[in-house]
Amino acid sequence: MEVAVLDIKGKETGRKVDLSDSVFGIEPNDHAVYLDVKQYLANQRQGTHKAKERAEITGSTRKLKKQKGTGTARAGSIKSPVFRGGGRIFGPRPRNYGFKLNKNLKRLARKSALSIKANDKAITIVEDFSFDTPKTKNFIEVLKAIGIQEKKSLIVLGESNKNVYLSSRNLKGSEVVSVSELSTYKILNANSIVFMEGSLEGLESNLS
């Protein structure tokens, strides 16, 4: 699959890159994508939720009423979950929601997500660029030139570039990541994906 390389003004440079079919042209595996996205979202959860159970409630432990003869159920403590102000039954406890996935499945999920975007014509290749100083205005001009300023976009760098990253940080609808930070969730969450030309070699070597 050949894609034209654009410059930062949105014009074709005359060069084309051949996107590997083994990365951008596979039959997507929906279940692998589901598991990888589920793991990503699970890892975002803090898991710090906590409710007090009856053993943690402050209150008297005296028996409320005699055992028999009242015509109602037995009651041994004001901290019982059946009373207002009592402990909660099976309340949430702090836990880690993360789970393990093997590397081959995660690799398959990312290739599936990239293939979906390639099939949707949502992938753009731009020649490598940088900024002398971090400036959001310069980054917006690049997005406008490429024609994705109104879309939720993901820009993939070959290696970390502080000035480009800082220039994009104030924009809600755009995110800059390096190849090593690319995830299935981020790929699918973007409407348009922009790869810097220098990022493709590292990406294909990581996933092939």
Helices and strands as residue ranges (DSSP letters): E 2-6, E 12-18, H 21-24, H 30-44, H 103-119, E 123-126, H 136-146, E 153-157, H 162-168, E 174-178, G 179-181, H 184-189, E 192-196, H 199-207
